């Protein structure tokens, strides 16, 4: 499949050329260029348009050789004109002239038709204009040959003298237009008038031939002036247009290197020199023959480049793709990308279904792009490489996602279900089975533990089975299809190892939930998991709100009932009270018989902790009242709340420790709780101050508390707005 110019960048911005991406192909376009473009040596060798042994286009030697191609004809012309008697001798041989013209015109017509077909196929305005350059110069060149004396007319004619200069002048205008960076609107306007332009060219050629070959019809068939005829200043204007066209084409080549564009640059330069050479007279001298040779060389350059590219690629489909406008290049590249996408998709579906042949899609694409057998094979290999790269990228992405999801906070079932869903997107029919009753079931088959060892796998039928282990003991198995990429088996082993770690973490976390979290507040447990250093002995001084609660009348109640009833009563109260505390962000640090201590703003920071503690206390009393209402004789909660500084941390010994808070603020909360009546909440002055006007309270005045030298203001909290 021919790739235009080796790049699909815009003509206005060299930096817009696409860069090859790493890993996943980056970009399908990069993979297309890599797989389908000729190697560097091929693109700069025979396909270079100058000489098969030239170095790359950016090499200075190539520029020197190109300059020699252009400079030698001018030097020769100067020598012939400067020394007319010694060098510029006369050689008149009409048959040689005629057959030279016919041969070169035929080559030129073939090129023009091929370029015109490419213009129609790609709907490209530049190719249309370039084809008209070749067709117009070929047409006038052929008319010049037909006007050769003794072929149709017995004598020379005015049309014979100026036919080719006029044709070159017309072609110069078209060449200049073809080298311009046409925008979308301009290109669309040119394409809309394609048939009109071709028809106009045909009419001009027919009219010129009729006028110059029918003797006596117009002055064009009359003999020329004694010194020969020229088109004067138009020759120099045409030469200037060719020079500008060559320069503009060379700019395109700098941004989008191409052998065919170099050949066009050379052809335009030589056509300009031919116009200069044609200005000098008389006919049949060497300087006159030289402009015929310049025309021949210009067209042969393009034909030679087209032939070399055709021989290298085996197809005429993309001979002139590199000459197209930047928008067309991008469109062609998009078609190649689409073709590769189609092939890659087919290869992936073939791998999933186990089909053995990919011939139908390869043949269809070969027909669509007119590829020869070798190019179709290259496309097939590129598709296989890209499909394998896609699969590898998907597998690596799945591994990363499984690692990201392997958080200890996820339950085992949820973890494995999420991992399986993600892995199946990349690997296909993946199965996970966990050990149950001494067997592991994968699909329709059950495996016993004796079939697994922690370091071995089971392979066969394009699948591999890896054990999943927990603490080095087989706990399940992972079945993965392999064979799509060379890295499948290694990736399957990595996936099994990663899932084993995730499974082990999930089960250890489940043990923590049972053995750790149920014996302390979730906030304390989470803090310790996130920062194990918090388990060290010691603490820090923080402002907190302490909530003490116990059951008034618990002792007398315990004397009247059995121990089983005591436990039942306590569990019912604590079951109702604990959610009230946790729901408002509190941390329960201890249960002591019928009493509990909860902290707010420790260990986790909390805004409006005094208000949250008050809401929790009121909710506790409401829940406790519902329980007591249905159980006459049950004791009632009394709650004390106080806010202030306290030392919060771990207290105990290296062997056994507990999270707690110590300080006057906590002691005052305990004393306020002991002063409260059953079913009430008593708060300290600092707590009331932080709650603000939202607190509905009844003052208890200044209370003398045990262990306190100064009295403490206290309030009964009745409601919160």
N, C-alpha and C positions, 0 to 999 in steps of 0.2 A: 504494500500500500504506500504510495508516494506521499511524503509529508512536505508541505509547501515551505520552502525556504528555511527550514530548520527552526522556525519560531513563528509564533502567532501574535506578536506584539503589534501595537499600533504604529503607524508611520510617524505620528507626531511625537511619540515618547518612547525612546529606546528602552527605558526602564520598565515598560509595560510587558516586556517579554516574560513569559511564565517561567518560574523557577521550579526545579525538581524538588519535591518534598521528600522527607525521610519517612521511614517506617511503613506506613500504610500505603505508599504510593503517592502519598501526599495527594496527589492529584492525578486523576486519570490521564490528564493531558501529558504530564511528565512521563508516565509509564508508556504512553503512546509514542512520544518522541524517542524514548530510550529503546523501545522494542522495534520500532519501525523505521527510524531514520537510518541512512547509510552511515557507516563509520566515518570518523574524521578524515581518514585517508581517502575514502571513496569520494566524499563530497568535494575534496580539493584536488583530486587527481584528474582522471579522464573527464569527470563531470565539471571541471572547472571552466570550460569554455575557451581556454587559451592553449594549454599544452598539457599532456597527460602527466608530465613530471613536475609540474609547478607545485610549490609549497602552499600552505593555507593562504586564504585571501588576506589575512592580516599581516602576512609576512612581507617585508619590504622588497624582497627579490621579485615577488609576483608583481608588485606595482611597477618595478623597473622594466620587467618583461612587457607588461601591458603598455607602458609608455613607449617602448621601442616599436611595438606594433603600430602605434599611432604616429610616431615621429618619422619613421623610415619613409612612408609615402610622401610626406611633406618635403623631406630632404630631397627625395628623388625628383619631385615636381620642380623644386627650386633649381636643381642642377639642369634639368631639361630646358627650363625657361631661360636660365642664365647663360647657357652655352648651346644655343639652338643649332648651330652648324655642326658642332662636333658630336653632340649626343642626340639631339631631337630630330633624328632622321625620319623620313617618310616611309610607311609600309602600308600599301592599300591592297587589301585582300577581302572583298565583300563576303565570299562564302564563310571564311573564318569568323568574321564579325557576326554574320547572321546566326550561325550555329552556336556561337558563344552566348549570344543574346537569348536564343530560344532555350538553351539548356539552363541558364541561370534563371530566366523567367519561370520555367517550369518548376524548379526547386522553390522559387519564391511563392508561386501559387499554392504549392502543396503546404508550405509553412503557413501561408495566410489562411487556407481552409482549415488546417488543424487548429490554429489559434482561434478562428471564428467558431469552430465547434466547441472548443473549451469555453469561449465567452458565452455561448448559448447554454451550455450545460451548467455553468456556475452563475449565470446571470451577472456577469462582471463587466462594467463599463470600460475598465482599462484594457482588458483583453480584446474587447470589441475594437477599440481605437488602434491597438497594436496590429490587429489583423488587417485593418484598413490601411495602415502604413505599408504592410507587405503587399497587399493586393493592389494598391494604387501604384506603388513603385514597380511591381511586376507588370501591371497592365501597360503603363507607359513605356517600360523597358522593352516589352514585347512589340509595341507599336513602333518604337525606335528601330527594332530589328527588322520588322516588316518593311520599313521605309528605306532599308539598305539599298543603295543603287544596284540595279540589275536583278533584284529579287521580284519586286512588283513594278516599281518605277524604273525607267531606264537611266535616270539621272538622279543626283542628289536633290533634296528638297528642303524647304524651310522647316517643315515638320520633322524631317530627319535630324536637323540640327538642334531644334529646341524641344523636341518631344520629351526626352528624358530629363533635361533640366526642369521643365514644367512639372513633370511627374514627381520629381524630387522635391520641388517647392510645395506641391500639394501634400506630399507625405510628411514634409517638415512640420506643417501646421498640425497634422494629426499626431505626429510623434511628440510635439510639445504638449498637446492636450493629454496624451496618454501618460506623460510623466508627472502630471500635476496630482497632488493629493486630493482627489475628488471627494467631496462630502456626499452624504446620502442623497440630498436633493439633486445635486449636479449629476451624480451617477444615475439616479433614476431617470432624469431628463434625457441623458444620452441613451440609455437602454430603451426608453420609450420611442426613440427615433432611429432604432437600429435598422429596421427595414428601409426606412427613408434614406439613411446614409448609404446603405449598400446599393439601393436602386439609383441614387444620384451618382455614385461612382461608376456604376455600369453605364449609365446614360452619357456621362462625360467621356468615358473611354470609347464608347461606340461613336459618339459625335466626333471626337478627335480622330479616330481611325478613318472614318468616312471622309472627313475634311482633308486629311493629310495623305490618303492613299488613292483617292479618286482624282486622277489628273485633270487639271483645269477647273475643278469645282471651287476651290478656295485658294488663296495665296499660300496656304500651308503646303500644297503640292507643287508649287512653283520652285524653281531653283533658288538657292539662298544667295545673299549678297556675296561678292567676290571674296571678302575676308572671312566669311562664315557668319552665322547668326548666334546671338546669345540672348538671354533674358536680362542682361545687365545687372542692375542693382539688386534684383530679386534673387540672384545667385548668392549674394553676400547676406541678404536677409535670411534665406533658407539655411545657409551655413551657420549663422548665428543661432537660429532656432534649434538646429541639430546639436550645437554645442550646449545650449541650455538644457535640452532634453537629456543629453548624456550626463550632465552634472546632476540634474534632479534624480535621474535613475540611479546614479552612483550613491546619492544620499539614502535612497531606499535600500540599496545593497548594504550600506554600512549598518543599517538597523536590522536588516533581515537578509543575511548573507545567502547568495544563491548563484550558482553557475550560470543559470539562464539569464538572470538580470545582468551579470557581467557581460554576457554575450550581447545583450541588447545595448548596453552602454558602448561596447566596442562597435557594434553595427551603426549606431547613431553617429558616433564620432567619424567613422569611415564614410558614411553617407554625406556628412558635412564636408569632408575633404573632397569627395567626388564632385560636389557642387563648386568648390573652389577650382578644382582641376578643370572642370568643364567650361570655366570662364575663358580659358586660354585656347587660342586657335592657332593654326588651321586644323582641319580634319585630317585623319589618317596618319598623323605624326605620333611619336611615342607619348608625348604629353596628353594627346587625345585618347590614346589607348589606355593610358593610366587610369583615367576615371572609370573606364569599363572594368578594369581589374579591381579598383577600389569597391565598386558595387558588388562585383562577384565575391570579393573577400568578405564584405559585410554580411552578405546573405549566407555564405558558407559557414561563417562563425556560428550563427544561430542554428543552422541546420546541423552542424557538427555537434554542438552541445545537446540538441534534441536527440540526435542519433546515439550519443554516448549514454545519455540518461535513459533512453529507451532500452539500450542493450543491457544496462545495469539493472533496470527494474523489470524489463520484460513486458512492459505495458505502456501504452500511450496515454493512459488515463490522467496522469498527473504531470505531464511534461511541462506545462506552463502554469501550474498552480502557484508557483512562487512569484509570478509576475502580477498576480491579482491584487486588488485593493485590500487594505488591512481588514476591512469588514468581511470580505469574501474569505480571506485566510482564516479568520476566526470561525466563520460558518463551516468551512471545510474541516477545520480541526474539530469542531463540535460534531460533525458527522462521523469522523473517525472515533471520537470518544463514544458516541452512541453505538457504533459498531462494536467497539471493545466491551462496552457495558452489556450489550446483547450477548456477546460471546461469553463473557464472565458469568452472567446470569445463567446461561445455558449450562456452563461447566459446573456451577454450583448445584443446580438442580439435578444434573447428571450424577454428581457425587452423592447427593442425598438419596436419589432413587436407585443408585447402583447401575445405571445404564452404561453400556460399554462403548457407545459410538457417539461422536460429536460431529460426524460428517455433515448432517443436514444444515446446521447453522453455518458451518465453515463454507460449504458450497454456496449457500445463499449470499453470504457476505462477499465471497469471491466474485460472484456474478454481479452483485450490486456495485462493487467498486472496480470491476473488470480486472481482477487480480490474476496473475499467472500462478502456476502451481507453487513456485518458490515463495511468492509473497503470501499466498494463502497459508503456507506452512509457517512463515514468520508470524502471521497474525494468530495462528493457532497456538504457537509457543508463547507469544506475548499474552494471550488470553489465559493460558494455563498458569503462567508466572503471576499474572495479576490476580487470578482467582485464588491461588495459593497464598498470596500476600494478604488478600482480603480476609481469607479464613484465619490466617495467623493473627492478624490484627484483632479480629473478633474474639478469638480465644484469649489473647492477652488482655483484652478489655474485660472479658468475663472474669478472668483471674483477679484483676484489680477490683472489680465490683464485688466479688465474693469476699475479698479481704476487707473492703470498706464496710460490708454488711455484717462482718463477724464481730459484732459488739456484744459484750456480755449482758447487756440489758435485754437482748432478744431471747425469747424462749426457744427451746430446741426445735419444736415443730415449725414455728414461724421462720427461724433461721434457715432450716433445711429447705423449706418450701420456696423461700425467696431465692436461695442459692440455686436450686434446681431450675427454677423458671429462667433465671438469667443465663445459666450455663447452657440450657437447651437451645437458646437463641444462637449460640456460637458453635456448639458441638453436635447438635442434633439430638438423637434419642438417647439421652443420658438417664441412667437409673441409679437410685440410691436405696439401699436396703439396710435396716438396722437389725441388730441381733435381738431375737425374741424367741424364748423357749429353746435356746441352743441352736437356732438355725437363722440364716440370713436369706430372705427371699428377694430375688431379682427377676421380675417378670413372672414367667411360669415355672421357674426353677428355684429350688431351695438349696442352699449351700450349708454344709456343716462346718463347724470350727476346725475340724481336722483338715479341711481343704485349704485353709488359709494359714499363712505365717506372716508376721508383721513385716517381713522384709521381702516377701515374694508376691508375684502377681499371677493371674490366670489369663492367658491369651488365647485367641482363636476366633475365626469367622469375622475378621476385621474389627474385633472389639478387644478391649483389655479391661480386666477387673482388678482394682486395687483395694486392699483392706483399709478401713477407717479404724483408727485406734484411739483409745482413751487410756492414758497412763501406760502405754505400751501393750495394752490388751485389745484384741480385736473386738470392736463394738458394732461394726457394720461393713458395708462394701460399696464401692463406686464402680459402675460399669460405663465405659466411655467408648464410642466408636472411634477408630483410628484409621489412618491411611490417606487422609486428604492432603496433609502436609507432612514434610519430613520431621517436623518437631512434635507431631501429635502425641507420641508415646511419652516424651519428656514432659509435655504440658499436662498430660493426664496424671502423671506421677506427682507433679507440682500441685495440681488441683486436689488430688487425694490428700496430700500432706496438709494443704491449707484447710480443707474441710475437716480433717481430723483435729486440727488445732481449734477450729471454731466449735466443733462438737464438744470437745473437752472443756472449753471455756464455758459453753452454755450449761453443761452439767455441773461444773464447779459453782457457777453462779446460782444454779438452782439449789445447791446445797447451802450456799450462803443465805439465800432467801429463807430457807427452813431453819438453819442453825444460828443465823446471825441477826437477820432483820426482825424476826419475831421476838427477840429479847431486848430490842432497843428501838428507839424512834427511827423511821426511815431517813430523816435528815442526818442523824448521827452516823448511821450506817453508810449513807452515800458520801458523807464527808470523809469518813475513814477510808472508803474505797478510792476516792479521788486523791486523798493526801494521807498515806499511811503514817506520816510523821506526826499526825495529830494524836496518834495512840500513845505517844511518849508521855511520861509522867510530867506534870506541870500544867500550866495554863496561862491565860491572859486576862487582863482586866477589861471588861466591856460593860456597857449599859444594857440592861435587860429588864424584862418584866417577868416576875416569878408568880406562878399560880399554884397555891396549895389547896387541896381538897381532901376532906375525909367525911366519914359518915357519923353524924351525931347520934349517939345511942347504940353504937355498934357493940360495945361491951355487954350491955344488958341484953341485947338481941342474941348475942352469942351464948349467953347463959341459958336461954330458953329453948334453943333449937339444936339440932344435931350438926356435927361438922359438915356433913354433906349439904345441908341446907345453907350453911354459911358460905360455902364455896359457890353454890348456885347463885345466891344473892349477890356476892361480890362480882361474879362473872357477868351477871345481867347488868349491874350498874357500870362496870368498866367497859362492857361492850357498847353501852350507850354513850359513855363519856369520852372514850378514846377518839372516835371519829369526830366529835365536836372540836377537840383540840387540834387534831391533825388537819381538819378542814380549814382551820384558821391559821395554819402555819406554825403551830406550837410543836415543841419537842418534849416528849415525855422521858424524863431521865430516870425515874424510879417509881416502883410500887412498894409500899410498906404496909402490908396488911390491907386495911380499908382506905389507906391514904395514898395519894399520888402527888408528884411534883412535876410541873411542866414549865418549860422556859420558852420565852418568846424573844427573838433577836439573838438567839444563841442555840446551836453553833452557826446556823445560817443567818446572814444579815436579813433584816425585815423592816420594812417601813411601817409606821403607825403601830408598833408592836403593843403599846399599851391598849389601844382601841381593839386590836385583834384579840388580845387576852380577855378583855371585858366581854366581847361578843361570844367567845368560846365559853366563858363562865355562865353567861345567861342561857346559852344553848344547852349546857350540861344540866342546869337546874330544871329547864323545861323537860328534857328527856327523863331526868330522874323523877320528876313529879308524875309523869305518865306511868312509870314503873310502880311507884309507891301507891298510886291511886288504885291499882288493881291488886295490891298486896298489902292489906292492912297490917300494921305492926313493923313494916320495913323501916329502917332508919332513913334519915334524910341527909343529903349532901349539905355541907357548909363549905364555903370557898372564901379564901383570902387572896388578894392580889396586891403586889407592891412593885414599884419601879425604882431602879437605882443601879449603882455600880456593884459588880460582883466578879469574883475570880472564877473563870470558867475553864475547865480542863479535865484531865484524867487524874484521878486520885486513887491511891492504893499502893501496890508493890509490883515489882517486875513480873511476879507470877500471876497476880490477879489485880485487876484495876477496874475502875468504873468512871463513867463520865458524869460530872456533877458540877454544881455551882455553889460557891461559898461567899458569904459576906453579909453585912448588916441588912441589905435590901432583901435578901432571901429570908433571913431570920424574922424580919418585920412581917413579911408575907405569911410566915408560919404562925406568928402571934395573932395577926388579924383573923386568920382562919379559925383559930381557937376561940376568938371573941364573937364570931358570927353565929347567928341563930340558924337553926335548920331551915334549908330552902332559900337562904339569902347569900348575897355576894357582898363582901366588905372590901373596899379599896382604900389605898393610902392616898395622901395628899398629892404626891408627885404623879401618881397614876391619873388622878382626877384632873390635874393641871394639863397633862399631855392629851387626855381625851378631849378636853375643852367643853364647849357648851353642849355638845351632843350627849353628854352624860346626864341622866336624870338621877339625882341622888337625894339621900336624906342624911343629914349630918349626925354623927355620933359624938361630936365634940372631941376634946383632947383625951385620949385614953392612956392610962398608965399600963405599959406592957412589961411583962416579965423580962428582966435583963436590960431594960432601957431606963436610964436615969431621967431622961426627959420624956414628957408625954408626947404622944403621936396623934395627929389629927386623922380621923377615920370617917368613912362615909359608906352608907348602904347604897349599892347600885341597884336601881329599880328598872331602868330601861335605857336604851340608846336610840337616838334619832337616826 
